[in-house]
Amino acid sequence: MDLDVVRKVARIARLELTDEELEEFSVDLAEILEYLSILDKAPTTSGYGFNPVPIEDILREDEESIDIDPEMLRDMMDIYEELVRGPRLS
């Protein structure tokens, strides 16, 4: 990696580096970029969406049903003048 680029990166990161450190980081950054070049060989996402495994909506349609008879439920509740009473709030 070019020393000027390493100086720019160090300046942006607000690092004060000696010439020896610049040489060392130049080699390190070149190795990192070479290692990351493997990503250039990775397949593109043109054949895949965001999620490579297709997600399907498998929920059933809602169907109306009455599980409890409303009259029986009403008999189990505390009723006052045709209204259901809830717990008293203090």
Secondary structure, 3 states (H helix, E strand, C coil): CCHHHHHHHHHHCCCCCCHHHHHHHHHHHHHHHHHHHHHHHCCCHHHCCCCCCCCCCCCCCCCCCCCCCHHHHHHHCCEECCEECCCCCC
